[in-house]
Amino acid sequence: MATAYTPGLRVSPATRVRKTRRLPLKGEIVVEVGQEVAPDTVVARTEIPGILRTVRASEQLGLEPGELAATLLVKEGDEVTAGQLLAESKSFFGLFKAESRSPIDGVVEIISEVTGHINVRERPNPIEITAYLQGRVAETLPGEGVVVETQGAFVQGIFGVGGERHGRLRMAVQRPDEPLDSEAILPDMAGQIIIGGANLSGAALRKAAEVGVRGIVVGAVRDADLIEFLGYDIGVAITGQEQIDLTLVVTEGFGSLPMAGRAFELFRELEGREASINGATQIRAGVIRPEVIVPRPEVPVADEAESDGELRVGAAIRIVREPHFGNLATVTGLPTELQLVPSGARVRVLEAELADGARVIVPRANVEIVQG
């Protein structure tokens, strides 16, 4: 029988995590291998060239392109400020003037006697890459970035929004099946990453953003509440670039689903520790999962019995496609025959039992193993 493999969401109390921090363009590495870094430590920097702006100088002066050179007040390579004179012409014994001024701060890059244009490039935009994690620099990639390594707890979610942030973990509920409502969001949670239970109300999302919460980890969220909070439907594109004030990581799915017990108890154990959180998610090719990383170098990394991803009877899985998206289940059978599914395709399927006892048949490609 063919072996089926599927990715899994990890919940590990102690593991090694390595993150590549790469610049968008070649630049400068400002740390060394072995150096201890904090989440906000700048590890590399570069500059993105500014936009090239065209000034139609000869037209502004009422001259032919070849006449521009005699009127120039700048040369290529000169720095200029917005409003600065680039060229000036005079007529009728100096009684009338025509001027050409720079629209921006920048550098004169090109003066063309063919077109009569002056090209001014905006000042470059500095870009800095931070470590994201508290740990050490394990490797440098000359001109490109670094690899940061840490040792600690690692929890993956099924879906998230919002980018990289960090803060101290704080439990906001007492049970993994307890909803996180707005009354549980307190003013002193500003700057923290709070842990919820089964779901998160839209009111709680809005209040958390108002209070200044850095991140929320919760079992589930209603899609309508999330759309209302974001102001748009995120569709199927990669997330993580949303312009919002906090990062949200959902561990189980949409609707109301209790957070997996092992993850909830691990967060309870880690309360008060500094954590890094990232909501970036991509479900399709090049899978990216949202994550919470909590450095604790004092805890040794055991020889983890990592799942090899093989589907077996009794394996815990999570369904990642409708109509059972987000549901946890246990594999009860692995038929060898291809079966016809509603899409019209014939695929390999599995039989599973949901948490409520219902039995379903699901394409194997639509599930992932829950590790740990």
SESEBA-719149 format. One record per residue (C-alpha): residue number from 1; residue in one letter; x, y, z. Coordinates in pm, whole numbers. Example, Ala and Ser with C-alpha at 12.3 -4.5 7.8 and 13.67 -1.06 7.14 Angstrom:
PT/i/aa/c1/c2/c3
PT/1/A/1230/-450/780
PT/2/S/1367/-106/714
***
This chain:
PT/i/aa/c1/c2/c3
PT/1/M/0/0/0
PT/2/A/123/350/-78
PT/3/T/234/555/220
PT/4/A/60/888/276
PT/5/Y/243/1184/425
PT/6/T/96/1508/550
PT/7/P/234/1815/730
PT/8/G/162/1861/1098
PT/9/L/120/2146/1340
PT/10/R/384/2138/1610
PT/11/V/340/2192/1981
PT/12/S/679/2146/2145
PT/13/P/782/2247/2499
PT/14/A/1152/2240/2412
PT/15/T/1309/2248/2068
PT/16/R/1567/2438/1864
PT/17/V/1433/2707/1634
PT/18/R/1635/2866/1355
PT/19/K/1508/3169/1164
PT/20/T/1670/3320/855
PT/21/R/1651/3699/863
PT/22/R/1712/3811/505
PT/23/L/1738/4159/350
PT/24/P/1535/4243/39
PT/25/L/1853/4378/-125
PT/26/K/2225/4335/-65
PT/27/G/2333/4527/243
PT/28/E/2538/4532/560
PT/29/I/2545/4270/837
PT/30/V/2586/4442/1174
PT/31/V/2619/4142/1409
PT/32/E/2866/3856/1445
PT/33/V/2830/3482/1478
PT/34/G/2777/3391/1843
PT/35/Q/2642/3731/1941
PT/36/E/2343/3732/2176
PT/37/V/2046/3920/2033
PT/38/A/1705/4040/2153
PT/39/P/1390/4053/1935
PT/40/D/1449/4424/1857
PT/41/T/1822/4390/1787
PT/42/V/1905/4515/1436
PT/43/V/2102/4240/1260
PT/44/A/2127/4380/905
PT/45/R/2046/4695/714
PT/46/T/2029/4822/360
PT/47/E/1884/5108/154
PT/48/I/1616/5080/-111
PT/49/P/1680/5332/-393
PT/50/G/1430/5616/-411
PT/51/I/1198/5681/-704
PT/52/L/1345/5869/-1002
PT/53/R/1146/6187/-1070
PT/54/T/1160/6366/-1406
PT/55/V/1170/6747/-1420
PT/56/R/1083/6881/-1769
PT/57/A/1323/7169/-1726
PT/58/S/1358/7292/-2087
PT/59/E/978/7302/-2126
PT/60/Q/940/7497/-1802
PT/61/L/1199/7747/-1920
PT/62/G/1057/7773/-2273
PT/63/L/1384/7659/-2428
PT/64/E/1503/7397/-2674
PT/65/P/1667/7094/-2504
PT/66/G/2010/7193/-2634
PT/67/E/1984/7533/-2465
PT/68/L/1934/7387/-2116
PT/69/A/2305/7357/-2031
PT/70/A/2356/7735/-2024
PT/71/T/2082/7777/-1761
PT/72/L/2181/7501/-1518
PT/73/L/2252/7582/-1153
PT/74/V/2328/7219/-1056
PT/75/K/2527/6928/-1195
PT/76/E/2489/6552/-1185
PT/77/G/2558/6415/-837
PT/78/D/2446/6731/-653
PT/79/E/2213/6693/-356
PT/80/V/1907/6916/-379
PT/81/T/1611/7003/-160
PT/82/A/1245/7042/-251
PT/83/G/1192/7382/-416
PT/84/Q/1561/7439/-493
PT/85/L/1640/7607/-824
PT/86/L/1775/7363/-1081
PT/87/A/1789/7600/-1379
PT/88/E/1697/7960/-1453
PT/89/S/1667/8157/-1775
PT/90/K/1644/8534/-1820
PT/91/S/1518/8741/-2111
PT/92/F/1468/9108/-2207
PT/93/F/1780/9225/-2021
PT/94/G/1696/9026/-1712
PT/95/L/1351/9171/-1661
PT/96/F/1174/8834/-1707
PT/97/K/1277/8506/-1549
PT/98/A/1175/8146/-1596
PT/99/E/1261/7888/-1330
PT/100/S/1279/7511/-1291
PT/101/R/1276/7380/-935
PT/102/S/1322/7039/-777
PT/103/P/992/6884/-659
PT/104/I/1165/6667/-396
PT/105/D/1467/6623/-173
PT/106/G/1715/6403/-353
PT/107/V/2015/6378/-582
PT/108/V/2048/6499/-942
PT/109/E/2112/6176/-1130
PT/110/I/2074/6261/-1500
PT/111/I/2077/6584/-1702
PT/112/S/1983/6514/-2063
PT/113/E/2067/6758/-2341
PT/114/V/1860/6540/-2576
PT/115/T/1529/6564/-2391
PT/116/G/1598/6874/-2182
PT/117/H/1494/6682/-1870
PT/118/I/1658/6670/-1527
PT/119/N/1612/6345/-1334
PT/120/V/1620/6372/-957
PT/121/R/1620/6053/-747
PT/122/E/1447/6058/-411
PT/123/R/1662/5984/-110
PT/124/P/1697/5610/-39
PT/125/N/1470/5442/214
PT/126/P/1666/5274/495
PT/127/I/1558/4916/576
PT/128/E/1659/4739/897
PT/129/I/1601/4372/978
PT/130/T/1570/4274/1343
PT/131/A/1643/3940/1508
PT/132/Y/1272/3869/1584
PT/133/L/1385/3613/1844
PT/134/Q/1579/3631/2165
PT/135/G/1875/3403/2102
PT/136/R/2211/3401/1929
PT/137/V/2343/3454/1578
PT/138/A/2418/3106/1446
PT/139/E/2529/3205/1097
PT/140/T/2584/3510/879
PT/141/L/2494/3528/511
PT/142/P/2735/3790/372
PT/143/G/2547/4086/231
PT/144/E/2214/3906/269
PT/145/G/2123/3841/633
PT/146/V/2174/3612/930
PT/147/V/2038/3297/1088
PT/148/V/1917/3344/1446
PT/149/E/1885/3040/1671
PT/150/T/1705/2995/1999
PT/151/Q/1602/2711/2226
PT/152/G/1259/2695/2381
PT/153/A/889/2628/2327
PT/154/F/737/2633/1980
PT/155/V/364/2634/1897
PT/156/Q/219/2653/1547
PT/157/G/-130/2776/1464
PT/158/I/-361/2693/1177
PT/159/F/-426/3054/1073
PT/160/G/-318/3404/1168
PT/161/V/-307/3770/1072
PT/162/G/-59/4042/1163
PT/163/G/318/4049/1149
PT/164/E/609/3989/1383
PT/165/R/571/4116/1738
PT/166/H/693/4024/2084
PT/167/G/570/4061/2441
PT/168/R/511/3874/2766
PT/169/L/262/3589/2771
PT/170/R/-46/3629/2988
PT/171/M/-339/3393/3039
PT/172/A/-671/3571/2983
PT/173/V/-895/3268/3053
PT/174/Q/-878/2970/3286
PT/175/R/-990/2687/3057
PT/176/P/-920/2592/2693
PT/177/D/-1295/2586/2621
PT/178/E/-1361/2930/2776
PT/179/P/-1445/3213/2532
PT/180/L/-1235/3528/2538
PT/181/D/-1473/3823/2565
PT/182/S/-1416/4196/2597
PT/183/E/-1453/4195/2979
PT/184/A/-1139/3980/3003
PT/185/I/-927/4243/2821
PT/186/L/-773/4465/3090
PT/187/P/-579/4792/3054
PT/188/D/-263/4641/3205
PT/189/M/-246/4391/2917
PT/190/A/-91/4660/2696
PT/191/G/227/4529/2533
PT/192/Q/147/4167/2620
PT/193/I/51/3854/2425
PT/194/I/-267/3713/2575
PT/195/I/-394/3355/2560
PT/196/G/-763/3281/2508
PT/197/G/-967/2963/2493
PT/198/A/-1239/2845/2256
PT/199/N/-1308/3162/2060
PT/200/L/-1266/3537/2043
PT/201/S/-1547/3789/2005
PT/202/G/-1528/4085/1769
PT/203/A/-1570/4317/2068
PT/204/A/-1269/4155/2237
PT/205/L/-1060/4202/1923
PT/206/R/-1145/4570/1904
PT/207/K/-1084/4630/2275
PT/208/A/-751/4447/2264
PT/209/A/-637/4675/1982
PT/210/E/-752/4983/2175
PT/211/V/-575/4873/2494
PT/212/G/-249/4805/2308
PT/213/V/-231/4424/2329
PT/214/R/58/4301/2112
PT/215/G/-86/3962/2024
PT/216/I/-366/3713/2089
PT/217/V/-350/3333/2071
PT/218/V/-690/3164/2074
PT/219/G/-857/2841/1966
PT/220/A/-1088/2990/1704
PT/221/V/-1244/3307/1567
PT/222/R/-1560/3373/1368
PT/223/D/-1476/3476/1013
PT/224/A/-1739/3752/1024
PT/225/D/-1574/3904/1333
PT/226/L/-1233/3889/1170
PT/227/I/-1356/4050/848
PT/228/E/-1523/4328/1048
PT/229/F/-1203/4388/1244
PT/230/L/-981/4397/934
PT/231/G/-1229/4587/721
PT/232/Y/-1197/4345/428
PT/233/D/-1201/3975/340
PT/234/I/-846/3837/327
PT/235/G/-931/3566/73
PT/236/V/-668/3296/13
PT/237/A/-357/3514/-19
PT/238/I/-67/3504/222
PT/239/T/-135/3691/546
PT/240/G/99/3870/783
PT/241/Q/120/4212/615
PT/242/E/-208/4350/750
PT/243/Q/-188/4705/883
PT/244/I/-336/4623/1224
PT/245/D/-226/4695/1579
PT/246/L/-193/4337/1699
PT/247/T/-114/3985/1578
PT/248/L/-372/3708/1600
PT/249/V/-287/3336/1595
PT/250/V/-570/3082/1576
PT/251/T/-470/2730/1681
PT/252/E/-775/2524/1582
PT/253/G/-993/2688/1317
PT/254/F/-1299/2909/1263
PT/255/G/-1611/2926/1475
PT/256/S/-1588/2808/1836
PT/257/L/-1327/2538/1900
PT/258/P/-1144/2477/2231
PT/259/M/-770/2524/2216
PT/260/A/-589/2190/2217
PT/261/G/-525/2095/2578
PT/262/R/-152/2040/2538
PT/263/A/-101/2383/2381
PT/264/F/-315/2555/2646
PT/265/E/-129/2392/2937
PT/266/L/205/2476/2776
PT/267/F/105/2843/2754
PT/268/R/-5/2832/3119
PT/269/E/339/2698/3213
PT/270/L/508/2972/3010
PT/271/E/302/3264/3147
PT/272/G/516/3569/3220
PT/273/R/787/3480/2971
PT/274/E/884/3689/2669
PT/275/A/750/3543/2344
PT/276/S/778/3618/1973
PT/277/I/463/3586/1761
PT/278/N/399/3598/1388
PT/279/G/61/3558/1217
PT/280/A/194/3505/864
PT/281/T/0/3220/699
PT/282/Q/7/3058/357
PT/283/I/-200/2743/306
PT/284/R/-112/2665/-54
PT/285/A/228/2590/-208
PT/286/G/513/2693/21
PT/287/V/314/2645/340
PT/288/I/375/2907/610
PT/289/R/221/2863/954
PT/290/P/161/3126/1223
PT/291/E/377/3066/1527
PT/292/V/455/3148/1888
PT/293/I/815/3103/2006
PT/294/V/914/3129/2373
PT/295/P/1290/3113/2442
PT/296/R/1391/2923/2755
PT/297/P/1749/2806/2713
PT/298/E/1756/2651/3062
PT/299/V/1527/2368/2948
PT/300/P/1724/2096/2768
PT/301/V/1602/1984/2428
PT/302/A/1499/1621/2454
PT/303/D/1534/1373/2172
PT/304/E/1192/1452/2039
PT/305/A/1015/1168/1875
PT/306/E/914/1377/1579
PT/307/S/629/1236/1374
PT/308/D/743/1127/1030
PT/309/G/412/1251/892
PT/310/E/279/903/822
PT/311/L/-96/859/850
PT/312/R/-189/565/1070
PT/313/V/-507/441/1231
PT/314/G/-530/623/1565
PT/315/A/-336/929/1450
PT/316/A/-470/1268/1562
PT/317/I/-545/1493/1266
PT/318/R/-692/1832/1187
PT/319/I/-910/1884/879
PT/320/V/-800/2188/676
PT/321/R/-1075/2211/413
PT/322/E/-1450/2268/423
PT/323/P/-1701/2138/523
PT/324/H/-1513/2024/836
PT/325/F/-1240/2291/836
PT/326/G/-1060/2320/1170
PT/327/N/-1214/2007/1326
PT/328/L/-991/1771/1520
PT/329/A/-1039/1402/1448
PT/330/T/-889/1058/1491
PT/331/V/-807/835/1195
PT/332/T/-1022/520/1204
PT/333/G/-953/374/862
PT/334/L/-726/409/558
PT/335/P/-902/259/252
PT/336/T/-667/164/-29
PT/337/E/-912/224/-313
PT/338/L/-945/563/-480
PT/339/Q/-1287/716/-413
PT/340/L/-1497/971/-598
PT/341/V/-1532/1305/-413
PT/342/P/-1783/1591/-477
PT/343/S/-1532/1776/-697
PT/344/G/-1547/1487/-943
PT/345/A/-1192/1368/-878
PT/346/R/-1100/1019/-764
PT/347/V/-858/1049/-472
PT/348/R/-721/855/-178
PT/349/V/-928/919/135
PT/350/L/-930/836/503
PT/351/E/-1203/761/753
PT/352/A/-1204/964/1073
PT/353/E/-1404/1021/1388
PT/354/L/-1468/1381/1492
PT/355/A/-1460/1498/1853
PT/356/D/-1841/1479/1870
PT/357/G/-1840/1115/1758
PT/358/A/-1946/1180/1399
PT/359/R/-1768/972/1136
PT/360/V/-1654/1134/812
PT/361/I/-1464/1044/494
PT/362/V/-1206/1305/395
PT/363/P/-945/1329/116
PT/364/R/-604/1263/267
PT/365/A/-474/1584/109
PT/366/N/-723/1780/322
PT/367/V/-581/1687/663
PT/368/E/-269/1743/865
PT/369/I/-127/1545/1154
PT/370/V/-137/1713/1494
PT/371/Q/210/1659/1636
PT/372/G/241/1636/2011
***
